[in-house]
Amino acid sequence: MANVLQTQKSTGNPSTVSPGANSASQSRAPVLEALSAYRSVIRFHMPGHKGGRCQDPQAIAVLGEKAYWSDVTGVPGMDDLHEPGGILAEAQKLAAEAWGADETYFLVNGTSSGIHAMILATVGLGDTIIVPRNIHKSILAGLVLSGAKPVFVQPVYDSYLGIAMGVAPESLFKAIREHPEAKAVLLVNPTYYGVATRLDEVADAVHRAGMVLLVDEAHGPHFRFHPKLPAPALDSGADACAQGAHKILGAFTQASLLHVKGDRIDRVRLKAAFQHVTSTSPSYLLLASLDAARRQMVLYGKDLLDYAINLAGILRAGVNEIPGLYSFGKEILGRRGQDDMDPTKVTVTVRELGITGTQAEMYLRFNENIQAEMSDMANVLFIVSPGNTIAEVSKLLEALKRMARDAASGHLKRDFPENGFLEAPPGLPEMVLTPKQAFESPWERVELERAAGRVSAEVVTCYPPGIPLVFPGELITGDVLNHLKAIRELGFRISGPEDRSLRTLRVVRS
Ligand SMILES: Cc1ncc(COP(=O)(O)O)c(C=O)c1O
């Protein structure tokens, strides 16, 4: 198992052919090839480091010489990401073929920019868009930029794990029936924890209602390359999706993909939207890494993902043998909104040890030199990729055993709240202003105790459940206020408001 990457390196021969590999040119990487050829050019252009010749020596030592000489942008021969007609057009076409899209855009401003572009391309001022309540902040930004009005659908919530799952299709069907005026539905699939909803049923309903289906597939760019992973959004009928090639695949941080399929989305408007949210000096380090990630997935994806899935399986099984720890697997599936899962995401629930996920993350980082992907109140999340090794998994399991022993023997403070989690208040607050109107309105800061009856100017999300309690433009009801006060007392992690202590809240000036 440990030699999957070595096989790829030494032979260059894929043992299995992944989807998208039918075109012979999939073994090429036009952006990488062009960068390699550019190395000898005398540079009288940006950036000022001139291929790294004029650079801080420590920067060269840490970042590497090759990173500098590859750091060019749109010079002749290198194409233009805003109007591609050369190597970038070719590389994007290969990516579209690999992911089964009609068109693919390379993103250098993160998956966030793909989400902004999808929203700007499909809804405008005052238009309605149906979204899950537990959206990523990039969707809030898309709502502010577009002026669209969100209709929220609550995701399924697991009160033992303290995490939001996917949206049950029935909740979505209800929102579609109640809001026939909506132009688009934007789902987050899979969740950060790798849980996925069946999108094919949803896509049918969305299309029958004359709407478009957009998917934030930040955590699913690998799905197309292995049959044991959840169904990819585009293959399930989505009209567009944004994927984080840097989150799971081998691309550099920020490098992401925006795919579009079919004719429901105005392509000219999508291109304009993409240009509005994209730098005019895109980094070729990011673009070349996207090109390479595509080639690697097409040629070797099945083998590499086999390896990662097996490794994650060893980790999950090992965790489940440690007293006090639990890592959910396929046994949680079958409920609506949690139809499938990505096994390479390993969520370790630590609440039975009496500690929080964040304590576990810090323990591993500072006692064991191991960094997890993230943590919340009850869980710590590990992403396993083909870049990990069995030796690393063994070290992690040993570290988790030591942590469990330290917790059991009282060496770790028992920070997990004795009463478990707070249930969020039922229902959703009334939306008085759109997120854009709330963003543009004059605001003031008020003591939390005096916020009831005011319109929030900011989002407040508490972890768990990771679902916003109040959104910009919503009325702060008595129920919401009591909940906010309770989470403040209990010291739950809060994200969104400027004053994280929640002593004050930004509200629209009345
Ligand atoms: C579900 C989801 N969507 C979108 C994003 C935004 O991705 P990026 O950081 O690449 O902009 C993230 C980032 O973590 C995410 O978790």
The ligand as an SDF file (V2000), in Angstrom:
LIG
                    3D

 16 16  0  0  0  0  0  0  0  0999 V2000
  -18.0870   24.0730    2.4350 C   0  0  0  0  0  0  0  0  0  0  0  0
  -17.0980   25.1100    1.9990 C   0  0  0  0  0  0  0  0  0  0  0  0
  -17.3930   25.8930    0.9470 N   0  0  0  0  0  0  0  0  0  0  0  0
  -16.5470   26.8350    0.5020 C   0  0  0  0  0  0  0  0  0  0  0  0
  -15.3350   27.0370    1.1070 C   0  0  0  0  0  0  0  0  0  0  0  0
  -14.4290   28.1240    0.5900 C   0  0  0  0  0  0  0  0  0  0  0  0
  -13.2810   27.6080    0.0170 O   0  0  0  0  0  0  0  0  0  0  0  0
  -11.9380   28.4700   -0.1610 P   0  0  0  0  0  0  0  0  0  0  0  0
  -11.3100   28.5550    1.1920 O   0  0  0  0  0  0  0  0  0  0  0  0
  -11.1570   27.6920   -1.1450 O   0  0  0  0  0  0  0  0  0  0  0  0
  -12.3140   29.8060   -0.6850 O   0  0  0  0  0  0  0  0  0  0  0  0
  -14.9800   26.2540    2.2200 C   0  0  0  0  0  0  0  0  0  0  0  0
  -13.7020   26.4600    2.9060 C   0  0  0  0  0  0  0  0  0  0  0  0
  -13.3280   25.7920    3.8370 O   0  0  0  0  0  0  0  0  0  0  0  0
  -15.8830   25.2610    2.6810 C   0  0  0  0  0  0  0  0  0  0  0  0
  -15.6000   24.4890    3.7440 O   0  0  0  0  0  0  0  0  0  0  0  0
  1  2  1  0
  2  3  1  0
  2 15  2  0
  3  4  2  0
  4  5  1  0
  5  6  1  0
  5 12  2  0
  6  7  1  0
  7  8  1  0
  8  9  2  0
  8 10  1  0
  8 11  1  0
 12 13  1  0
 12 15  1  0
 13 14  2  0
 15 16  1  0
M  END
$$$$
